[in-house]
Amino acid sequence: MLDRAEIDALFPADLPEPAYWEQQYPPRQLPEGAKVTRVGPSPTGSAHLGLLYVAIIDRSVADESGGRYIFRIEDTDQAREVPGALEQFDRAFAYFAVKPDEAEDLPGDYGPYRQSRRSHIYLSYVRELLRQDKAYLCFATKEELAQITATQQKTKLPTGYYGRWAIWRDAEPDAVRAKLAEGAPYVVRFRAPARPGARTRFTDAIRGELSHESNRNDVVILKTSAQEPRLPTYHFAHAVDDHLMRVNLVIRADEWISSVPLHLQLFEALGFEAPEYAHIAPLNKQDGGSKRKLSKRKDPEASVDFFLEAGYPAPATQYYLRGLANGRLADLPMAEALAAPIRLADCGVAGPLVDVVKLSDISADYIATLSGEEILGQLSAWAQTYDPELVDVVARDRDLALRALAVEREGVDNPRKDLRRWSDFRPVYGFFFPALFPLVSDPGDERLGGLDPAIVRTLAAEFADGYQELDDPQEWFAQIRDLAARHGFAKNAKEYKRDPDAFPGSIREAAQVIRVALTGSTRSPDLFSVARALGAPEVLRRVRALTGDQA
């Protein structure tokens, strides 16, 4: 190996020793048993629903134990970083109320909380491993690595950089010096201590005792010297950060179980106490007769943006996801479930199924419990980002919005539940607002059921001419009933069906003219309640549009 002076010459002269960082990030003063958790997304794509799911568990476990919950951006793979990903993380965590205790834009003594801004910290520990001969410089080219992999595959050997395939592991110091002298780029590799066939045993906080093949690969811990800043790989960065941030419980997807042996090797080599690991089963989806992992490529609901853009209320979404984590919470009332802790011991090892229909039902039930003012508050907060026009419309006609929301919701035993998410507001309630409602002016409109346009115009004109804003629903509807009778409409559908040639339609068709004029739809809430919410001037404006007179 190179001597200490030669190793140190590879790094900045003012690079601190590890002891400096240990003093900068001392052990946290927290209650005994407190859990410090972290979520560490990589900004290489849109946020998966699983990220929100794990964050909710992280938040609950930290809170229940009196610990801390950290949000750390793991952006060492900068070549694959997607513009806007960080902003999406912020939107999702804020909207769904899982904001961390510590993050890049929040106060905290253990930052920076973005790995690309911690490069000097990692270098101190890489240098220390080189000094102890627990790491080494590797000058293998892409072509050489590709040839090694091809040979291993051809001879049906496990692929990787290990044993005799690790061509720079035991290189002579003079060969290393020669490469350095010619300016050849290099990476730093971890000198894996395990032999092929060895196994690592560890205890998972969810799965109990596990055994996995030990890591044999001399993995890269510091990327190529040809780039600036010199950044570590994820494996090394997470070990240093979890130690210095004093994370003692790592909750993550079960796809990382196979990495635990490597991570434990790194903690041991660095002289750190390893955190406890808890590996969560992945979110699944029913696909025909089987289930599979939720896929960002196949399933729109795999992306957090799906739920943000649709406007699923945060409490309903939290309640649903907490129920997936711990089935006992799904059986509790929402308020009680949101206040109860998530227990790792109750997390299953089989992936729970994501059912958007079920979430929509929960969301509808939740919204049905809200007052009109509460609905407008949450709706407006969502619409600021996803439907700005709606914010202005509702603000201009707030009293109308409250009247609309009261229709078949206030003072009834079974309130309407057709508002399942905030993006439903426009199609469900938009017709109440003049600014959003296109007048129905064609008496031949197919929504009017094929009635003779001349009859449609006559019904509309006479209804408007004699309209009274009455308080009694039966008396109000009698205006339509009397109008229909005057123009020969059958009293009911049964009478019309007996002799359809004798009538232009039934009372249903006559009422449909007024319904379509007021709501633009053949199906609507109670017509009397709609008219009362709109007010007489707007009722007349809409009905007269069918006569050609909009004055």
MITIRO-770160 format. One record per residue (C-alpha): residue in three letters; y, z, x. Coordinates in pm, 1 decimal, always signed. Each point is the difference from the previous one (the first is absolute). Layout:
ALA Y Z X
...
***
This chain:
MET +0.0 +0.0 +0.0
LEU +362.5 -34.3 +100.2
ASP +163.5 +307.4 +146.3
ARG +250.1 +206.0 -200.0
ALA +306.5 -159.7 +157.5
GLU -128.0 -348.8 -78.2
ILE -73.0 +98.1 -359.7
ASP +340.3 +163.3 -44.5
ALA +170.6 -311.7 +135.6
LEU -127.3 -188.2 -304.2
PHE +215.9 +212.1 -229.8
PRO +370.3 +82.5 -29.4
ALA +109.6 +239.9 +272.5
ASP +156.7 +238.1 -251.7
LEU -304.5 +12.6 -229.4
PRO -58.3 +364.3 -105.4
GLU -324.3 +181.9 +61.6
PRO -220.4 +84.0 -302.6
ALA +111.4 +364.7 +29.8
TYR +350.1 -110.6 -97.6
TRP -122.8 -147.7 -327.2
GLU -207.2 +308.8 -70.6
GLN +319.7 +204.4 +17.3
GLN +194.0 -248.7 -210.5
TYR -263.5 +13.3 -272.7
PRO -130.5 +356.6 -7.5
PRO -260.4 +128.5 -247.4
ARG +143.6 +34.2 -349.9
GLN +79.3 +340.6 -140.4
LEU -193.7 -24.9 -324.3
PRO -217.4 +235.9 -204.4
GLU -360.9 +39.8 +105.6
GLY -210.4 -275.6 -151.0
ALA +298.4 -229.5 -56.6
LYS -88.0 -368.4 +15.3
VAL +225.7 -252.0 +169.0
THR -91.2 -340.5 -139.6
ARG +137.8 -344.0 +62.0
VAL -10.8 -345.7 -143.8
GLY +49.9 -276.2 +253.4
PRO +31.6 -349.2 -148.4
SER +31.7 -306.6 +215.4
PRO +275.0 -243.4 -110.3
THR -232.1 -299.1 +39.2
GLY -25.1 -74.8 -371.7
SER +76.6 +123.7 -349.1
ALA -90.3 +358.1 -80.5
HIS -349.1 +37.0 -146.4
LEU -53.0 +227.5 -298.6
GLY -231.5 +197.7 +228.0
LEU +301.9 +99.9 +209.7
LEU +166.0 +159.9 -303.3
TYR -332.2 +159.7 -95.3
VAL -46.3 +162.3 +342.4
ALA +367.8 +102.8 +12.0
ILE -38.0 +186.4 -330.0
ILE -298.2 +188.2 +144.2
ASP +188.1 +68.9 +325.5
ARG +297.4 +134.4 -192.7
SER -210.7 +228.4 -219.3
VAL -213.1 +144.4 +280.2
ALA +304.6 +71.5 +217.2
ASP +190.5 +163.0 -286.4
GLU -290.1 +215.2 -114.2
SER -59.1 +136.8 +352.8
GLY +366.6 +60.0 +83.8
GLY -7.5 -280.9 +256.9
ARG +195.7 -317.1 +65.1
TYR -50.5 -361.5 -101.3
ILE +120.6 -266.2 +246.2
PHE +73.9 -369.0 -46.3
ARG -45.9 -191.7 +325.6
ILE +45.4 -374.0 +47.5
GLU -276.4 -133.8 +223.4
ASP +163.8 -320.5 +117.9
THR -155.6 -56.8 +341.3
ASP -131.5 -340.2 -120.4
GLN +345.5 -152.1 -12.5
ALA -118.0 -360.1 +14.3
ARG -147.1 +38.0 -350.2
GLU +283.9 +201.1 -155.2
VAL +104.2 -136.6 -340.9
PRO +374.1 +1.1 -83.0
GLY +76.8 +231.1 -290.4
ALA -317.0 +209.0 +32.0
LEU +186.1 +314.4 +104.0
GLU +239.2 -29.8 -293.5
GLN -299.5 -38.9 -231.9
PHE -152.4 +321.7 +134.0
ASP +326.5 +182.0 -66.4
ARG +26.7 -136.3 -355.3
ALA -358.5 +89.7 -83.4
PHE +8.6 +352.1 +139.7
ALA +333.0 +75.5 -166.1
TYR -92.0 -148.8 -337.8
PHE -339.1 +169.4 -22.8
ALA +136.9 +335.0 +122.2
VAL -205.8 +39.5 +315.5
LYS +291.0 +22.2 +241.2
PRO -103.4 +176.5 +321.5
ASP +141.0 +313.4 +161.2
GLU +64.6 -188.1 +323.9
ALA +69.5 -368.2 +60.6
GLU +226.9 -226.5 +199.4
ASP +283.1 +39.0 -252.2
LEU -64.9 +368.7 -71.5
PRO +68.9 +306.5 +213.1
GLY -286.4 +105.1 +224.6
ASP -47.6 +144.0 +346.7
TYR -304.1 -210.6 +88.3
GLY +142.6 -352.4 -6.0
PRO +60.9 -279.4 +55.4
TYR -235.6 -76.9 -286.2
ARG -34.0 -364.1 +91.8
GLN -245.7 -78.0 +278.4
SER +197.3 -284.6 +152.1
ARG +271.1 +257.6 +82.0
ARG -242.1 +233.5 +177.3
SER -113.7 -235.0 +278.3
HIS +126.9 +229.1 +279.2
ILE -208.8 +286.0 -139.9
TYR -320.0 -203.4 +8.2
LEU +68.1 -116.2 +355.4
SER -1.1 +360.1 +124.8
TYR -351.4 +50.7 -133.2
VAL -129.7 -339.4 +112.4
ARG +120.2 +76.9 +350.7
GLU -174.8 +337.1 -12.4
LEU -332.8 -159.2 -97.0
LEU +36.6 -249.1 +286.2
ARG +66.9 +283.6 +241.6
GLN -319.0 +172.9 -116.1
ASP -201.4 -323.6 +18.8
LYS -64.0 +20.0 -374.9
ALA +164.7 -340.5 -36.2
TYR +35.6 -307.0 +218.3
LEU +188.6 -327.6 +36.5
CYS -173.0 -310.5 -133.0
PHE +105.9 -350.5 +96.0
ALA -264.6 -186.9 -202.3
THR +140.1 -321.2 -146.7
LYS -45.8 -119.9 -357.9
GLU -239.0 -264.0 +128.9
GLU -210.3 +257.1 +185.9
LEU -15.2 +225.8 -304.1
ALA -99.8 -292.2 -221.0
GLN -277.1 -93.3 +244.7
ILE -128.5 +360.2 +3.1
THR -14.3 +3.2 -380.6
ALA -173.4 -339.9 -14.2
THR -264.0 +111.0 +249.0
GLN -62.7 +324.8 -187.7
GLN -39.1 -186.3 -328.3
LYS -231.9 -255.4 +156.3
THR -224.5 +272.3 +142.8
LYS +28.3 +205.3 -322.1
LEU +164.0 +296.5 +170.9
PRO +268.0 +220.5 -158.7
THR +337.8 -154.0 +66.6
GLY +269.1 +192.3 +180.6
TYR +141.8 +97.0 +337.3
TYR -250.3 +249.2 +140.0
GLY -254.8 +52.8 +275.3
ARG -45.3 -306.1 +220.5
TRP +226.8 -194.6 -231.0
ALA +294.3 +224.0 +88.3
ILE +84.2 -210.3 +304.5
TRP +304.1 +205.0 +110.9
ARG -143.6 +345.7 -71.4
ASP -120.3 +56.9 +354.2
ALA +214.5 -253.0 +183.2
GLU +88.7 +73.0 +361.3
PRO +353.8 +137.6 +43.5
ASP +87.2 -290.8 +230.0
ALA -90.2 -249.4 -274.7
VAL +229.3 +187.1 -240.2
ARG +279.9 +7.0 +259.3
ALA -36.0 -374.0 +59.2
LYS +34.6 -75.1 -370.3
LEU +303.5 +225.3 -22.9
ALA +156.0 -168.3 +302.6
GLU -30.8 -344.2 -158.0
GLY +156.3 +131.4 -323.1
ALA -305.5 -57.9 -218.0
PRO +34.9 +156.1 -347.3
TYR -234.6 +285.8 -83.5
VAL -93.2 +242.3 -273.0
VAL -108.0 +360.2 +37.3
ARG -349.5 +80.2 -125.3
PHE -155.0 +334.4 -86.4
ARG -302.4 +86.0 +214.3
ALA -249.2 +77.5 -277.5
PRO -227.7 +291.1 +93.6
ALA -289.1 -82.3 -232.6
ARG -314.8 -187.4 +88.8
PRO -165.1 -253.5 -234.0
GLY -212.7 +174.7 -259.5
ALA +192.1 +328.6 +5.0
ARG +110.8 +146.8 -331.8
THR +299.3 +204.3 -110.3
ARG -28.6 +271.4 -263.3
PHE +299.7 +131.5 -190.2
THR +88.3 +171.2 -325.8
ASP +193.3 -193.8 -261.4
ALA +203.9 +205.9 -246.6
ILE -134.1 -210.3 -287.6
ARG -339.6 -125.1 +119.0
GLY -123.5 +295.4 +201.7
GLU -205.8 -46.7 +316.1
LEU -3.6 -358.7 +125.8
SER -160.4 -172.2 +295.3
HIS +115.8 -332.5 +140.8
GLU -72.3 -210.7 +305.4
SER +230.1 +107.3 +280.6
ASN +265.7 -236.7 +128.4
ARG -113.4 -192.8 +308.3
ASN +292.1 -240.8 +22.7
ASP +277.7 +32.2 +255.4
VAL +264.5 -65.9 -259.7
VAL +353.4 -106.1 +82.0
ILE +240.7 +291.8 -32.6
LEU +315.0 -168.0 +138.5
LYS +77.3 -362.2 -76.5
THR +84.3 -267.9 +251.4
SER +256.3 +61.8 +270.5
ALA +146.4 -340.6 -88.7
GLN +178.6 +144.3 -303.0
GLU +288.4 +240.8 -43.2
PRO +1.7 +263.4 -122.4
ARG -347.4 +97.0 +117.4
LEU -174.1 +114.5 -315.0
PRO -335.4 +169.0 -44.3
THR -276.5 -105.3 -235.7
TYR -40.2 +183.3 -329.5
HIS -290.2 +210.3 +124.7
PHE +193.5 +151.4 +288.1
ALA +331.0 +35.2 -183.5
HIS -157.6 +187.8 -287.6
ALA -164.9 +249.3 +236.2
VAL +327.2 +76.9 +180.6
ASP +207.3 +9.6 -318.9
ASP -239.0 +213.6 -201.4
HIS -8.8 +249.6 +285.6
LEU +375.1 +16.9 +62.3
MET +87.3 -2.6 -369.2
ARG -257.9 +277.0 -37.5
VAL -196.5 -182.4 -267.9
ASN -316.4 +197.4 -65.0
LEU -147.6 -194.6 -293.1
VAL -29.0 -377.8 -6.0
ILE -79.3 -139.0 -345.6
ARG -79.9 -368.6 +12.2
ALA -227.0 -275.0 -136.3
ASP -370.5 +14.9 +77.4
GLU +19.6 -327.9 +193.6
TRP +125.3 +215.6 +289.9
ILE -317.4 +209.7 +23.4
SER -138.3 -229.0 +270.2
SER +314.6 +65.2 +209.7
VAL -44.1 +378.5 +3.1
PRO -220.7 +1.4 +314.3
LEU +268.4 -189.6 +194.4
HIS +276.2 +220.7 -135.0
LEU -187.6 +315.4 +95.1
GLN -51.2 -140.6 +350.6
LEU +372.2 -63.0 +32.3
PHE +92.9 +349.5 -117.7
GLU -242.4 +152.1 +248.6
ALA +120.4 -217.3 +288.6
LEU +361.3 +93.1 -77.4
GLY -84.6 +369.7 -22.4
PHE +106.3 +19.8 -366.0
GLU -162.2 +185.4 -284.8
ALA -124.7 -260.8 -244.9
PRO +118.2 +14.9 -360.8
GLU -234.9 +32.2 -293.7
TYR -87.3 -331.6 -164.6
ALA -46.4 -68.9 -370.4
HIS -114.2 -349.8 -89.6
ILE +82.9 -113.0 -353.2
ALA -224.9 -241.5 -189.7
PRO +177.2 -332.7 -64.1
LEU +144.0 -99.7 -334.6
ASN -231.9 -240.5 -179.3
LYS +14.3 -252.9 -281.8
GLN -258.5 -98.8 -256.5
ASP -90.2 -363.5 +59.3
GLY -252.9 -123.1 -251.7
GLY -306.2 +221.1 +18.3
SER +86.0 +152.1 +336.6
LYS +288.2 +168.2 +173.1
ARG +177.3 -89.2 +322.0
LYS +291.7 +120.0 +208.7
LEU +342.6 -72.3 -141.3
SER +123.9 -305.1 +189.6
LYS +361.7 -96.8 +71.0
ARG -115.7 -360.9 +23.5
LYS -178.9 -8.4 -336.1
ASP +156.4 +272.2 -212.8
PRO +371.7 +16.3 -83.3
GLU -38.7 +368.2 -91.4
ALA -102.8 +74.6 +359.0
SER +366.5 -21.7 +99.7
VAL +239.9 +284.3 -69.3
ASP +255.8 -268.1 -92.2
PHE -209.6 -82.5 -307.5
PHE +65.1 +347.2 -139.0
LEU +361.9 +11.6 +116.4
GLU +93.0 -333.3 -153.4
ALA -185.7 +76.5 -323.7
GLY +173.6 +336.6 -17.3
TYR -288.4 +235.7 -60.7
PRO +163.7 +343.5 -35.0
ALA -43.3 +213.3 +309.9
PRO -145.0 +308.6 -176.4
ALA -261.6 -207.6 -182.9
THR -98.7 -181.2 +320.4
GLN -16.5 +325.5 +195.5
TYR -210.5 +158.8 -273.3
TYR -238.3 -296.4 -2.8
LEU -44.5 -15.0 +378.5
ARG -42.8 +377.0 +27.6
GLY -273.6 -29.6 -260.2
LEU -174.6 -261.9 +213.9
ALA +13.3 +237.3 +296.8
ASN -125.8 +303.3 -193.7
GLY -172.6 -75.0 -327.8
ARG +73.2 +349.1 -133.6
LEU +373.1 -83.4 -4.8
ALA -55.2 -295.5 -232.8
ASP -120.4 +243.1 -266.9
LEU +314.4 +215.0 +12.8
PRO +328.1 -55.4 -186.6
MET +241.1 -198.4 +214.6
ALA +242.9 +281.4 +82.9
GLU -285.2 +230.2 +96.8
ALA -175.3 -267.1 +206.5
LEU +316.5 -91.7 +190.1
ALA +52.3 +364.9 +93.5
ALA -362.5 +60.9 +103.3
PRO -106.3 -54.7 +362.3
ILE -224.6 -283.3 +113.5
ARG -304.7 +146.1 +174.6
LEU -168.4 -194.9 +276.7
ALA -329.4 +163.7 -93.9
ASP +26.8 -169.3 -342.0
CYS +61.3 -347.7 +141.9
GLY -309.1 -212.9 -49.7
VAL -165.8 -222.2 +258.6
ALA -36.7 -287.9 -248.1
GLY +312.6 -209.0 -47.3
PRO +174.8 +58.6 -334.5
LEU +66.4 -296.3 -226.8
VAL +358.4 -112.1 -55.7
ASP +44.0 -88.5 -366.2
VAL +346.1 -133.3 -82.2
VAL -76.7 +9.4 -373.3
LYS -71.7 +371.9 +25.9
LEU +321.1 +54.2 +194.6
SER +192.2 -194.2 -265.3
ASP -144.4 +224.4 -272.3
ILE +100.3 +311.5 +194.1
SER +343.8 -147.1 +56.3
ALA +45.6 -81.2 -369.5
ASP -102.0 +354.3 -95.7
TYR +247.0 +140.5 +253.3
ILE +293.0 -215.8 -113.1
ALA -71.7 +93.8 -361.5
THR +75.2 +363.5 +88.8
LEU +346.0 -81.0 +139.9
SER +327.4 +18.9 -185.2
GLY +216.7 -308.2 -27.9
GLU +236.4 +138.6 +263.0
GLU -288.9 +62.3 +239.6
ILE -132.7 -350.5 -51.7
LEU +340.7 -154.9 +68.2
GLY +36.6 +209.7 +314.5
GLN -331.2 -107.9 +147.9
LEU +36.2 -356.5 -125.4
SER +344.1 -38.1 +158.5
ALA -118.3 +142.5 +333.3
TRP -277.1 -261.1 +8.8
ALA +217.1 -284.8 -127.7
GLN +267.6 +55.1 +268.1
THR -240.5 -180.5 +233.9
TYR -220.6 -209.1 -225.3
ASP +215.4 -101.8 -298.2
PRO +372.8 +54.2 +72.8
GLU +109.0 -194.6 -309.3
LEU -186.8 +248.2 -218.0
VAL +191.2 +289.0 +157.6
ASP +330.8 -154.3 -109.9
VAL -124.2 -87.6 -347.2
VAL -131.9 +349.7 -69.4
ALA +311.2 +163.2 +144.4
ARG +227.7 -207.4 -227.0
ASP -205.4 +77.5 -312.2
ARG -138.8 +343.1 +77.9
ASP +24.3 +124.0 -359.6
LEU -184.3 -310.0 -117.8
ALA -266.3 +58.0 +265.4
LEU -52.0 +355.8 -122.7
ARG -20.6 -117.7 -360.6
ALA -252.0 -265.3 +99.5
LEU -214.0 +251.3 +187.3
ALA +1.7 +228.6 -301.4
VAL -167.2 -264.7 -218.6
GLU -352.4 +120.2 -84.5
ARG +20.7 +253.9 +281.2
GLU +216.0 +286.3 -123.1
GLY -109.1 +212.5 -294.3
VAL -347.9 -155.3 -27.1
ASP -344.6 +144.6 +71.6
ASN -123.1 -303.0 +194.2
PRO +286.6 -151.6 +197.2
ARG -8.2 -359.9 +113.3
LYS -172.3 -55.6 +332.9
ASP +84.8 -362.1 +68.9
LEU +222.7 +98.3 +293.2
ARG -255.4 +38.9 +279.1
ARG +214.9 -70.9 +303.2
TRP +369.2 -63.3 +52.7
SER -39.8 -376.8 +27.2
ASP -122.5 +10.1 -361.6
PHE +340.9 +112.9 -122.8
ARG +152.0 -347.2 -3.3
PRO -282.2 -169.1 -201.6
VAL -47.7 +303.1 -231.0
TYR +360.2 +112.8 -56.2
GLY +208.0 -288.2 +129.4
PHE +47.3 -152.0 -345.7
PHE +215.5 +297.0 -102.3
PHE +273.4 -103.1 +243.4
PRO +228.3 -290.6 -96.1
ALA +40.3 -91.8 +366.9
LEU -375.7 -49.7 +35.3
PHE -79.9 -145.8 -341.5
PRO +11.6 -377.5 -57.8
LEU +93.2 -58.4 -363.8
VAL -256.1 -175.6 -217.6
SER +204.1 -284.0 -146.6
ASP -258.8 -266.4 -86.8
PRO -132.4 +44.0 -356.5
GLY -295.6 -214.0 +101.5
ASP -100.2 +240.1 +280.8
GLU -379.3 +27.1 +13.7
ARG +26.2 +380.9 -0.4
LEU +114.4 -28.3 -363.4
GLY -349.4 -101.5 -107.1
GLY +66.2 -354.1 -115.7
LEU +230.2 +87.8 -289.1
ASP +224.1 -278.7 -128.8
PRO +317.9 +19.4 +213.2
ALA +212.2 -27.0 -313.5
ILE -166.3 +312.2 -143.0
VAL +46.3 +179.9 +334.0
ARG +373.0 -78.6 -4.0
THR +32.0 +115.0 -361.1
LEU -186.5 +326.6 +59.4
ALA +211.2 +75.1 +306.3
ALA +327.9 -81.0 -173.3
GLU -70.0 +206.0 -311.2
PHE -136.3 +292.9 +198.5
ALA +316.1 +5.3 +211.2
ASP +234.0 -43.3 -296.2
GLY -148.4 +295.5 -186.8
TYR -101.9 +219.0 +292.4
GLN +41.2 +376.4 -34.2
GLU -64.0 +251.5 +277.9
LEU -203.0 +244.3 -209.5
ASP -144.6 +334.1 +114.7
ASP -326.8 -11.8 -191.3
PRO -268.3 -227.3 +157.0
GLN -145.7 -102.7 -337.7
GLU +341.0 -83.9 -143.8
TRP +88.0 -193.5 +314.0
PHE -317.9 -208.5 -11.7
ALA +55.7 -60.9 -373.9
GLN +278.8 -235.2 +107.9
ILE -263.5 -227.4 +153.5
ARG -243.8 +53.2 -286.9
ASP +258.5 -90.1 -266.4
LEU +116.9 -301.6 +199.7
ALA -356.5 -126.2 +33.8
ALA -64.9 +43.8 -371.9
ARG +314.7 -196.4 -92.0
HIS -127.4 -294.4 +202.9
GLY -350.3 +2.7 -136.7
PHE -191.2 +168.4 +279.8
ALA -328.4 +172.1 -93.3
LYS +12.0 +378.8 -21.3
ASN -280.4 +33.8 +254.1
ALA -235.0 -201.5 +218.2
LYS -286.0 +31.0 -249.8
GLU +201.1 -159.5 -280.2
TYR +116.5 -278.5 +231.9
LYS -354.1 -68.0 +115.7
ARG -121.6 -42.3 -358.5
ASP +241.3 -287.7 -61.5
PRO +184.7 -108.0 +314.9
ASP +149.1 -306.6 -168.0
ALA +186.6 +220.3 -247.1
PHE +208.4 +181.5 +257.2
PRO +197.9 -87.7 +314.7
GLY -169.7 +302.7 +160.3
SER -56.4 +370.3 -50.5
ILE +231.8 +294.1 +56.8
ARG -143.8 +6.2 +351.8
GLU +142.3 -344.9 +79.1
ALA +335.4 +92.4 -148.9
ALA +19.8 +317.9 +204.9
GLN -101.5 -199.7 +306.0
VAL +321.3 -199.6 -23.2
ILE +205.2 +318.0 +37.3
ARG -236.8 +143.5 +262.1
VAL +20.6 -306.8 +222.7
ALA +376.1 -20.9 -46.5
LEU +45.3 +362.2 +109.2
THR -265.4 +30.3 +272.0
GLY -100.8 -352.1 +104.3
SER -363.1 +95.8 -58.8
THR -255.6 -8.8 -279.8
ARG -102.4 +351.7 +97.7
SER +244.2 +283.6 +37.8
PRO +57.8 +368.0 -64.7
ASP +90.0 +108.4 -353.7
LEU +259.5 -248.9 -120.7
PHE +216.9 +259.3 -175.7
SER +16.1 +208.8 +320.0
VAL +87.1 -305.9 +205.0
ALA +284.3 -92.6 -236.7
ARG +136.8 +355.2 +5.5
ALA -2.1 +0.3 +380.9
LEU +174.4 -338.1 +19.0
GLY +267.6 +86.4 -253.9
ALA +124.8 -216.8 -285.9
PRO +234.2 -229.0 +201.5
GLU -279.1 -101.8 +237.8
VAL -252.3 -41.3 -283.4
LEU +238.7 -237.9 -175.7
ARG +78.4 -191.6 +320.9
ARG -368.1 -64.3 +61.8
VAL -96.6 -89.1 -356.5
ARG +298.3 -232.0 -45.3
ALA -106.5 -190.5 +313.6
LEU -280.9 -150.5 -212.6
THR +255.3 -133.2 -248.0
GLY +207.7 -170.2 +264.1
ASP +278.1 +248.8 -68.0
GLN +48.9 +248.9 +287.7
ALA +344.5 +119.1 -100.2
***
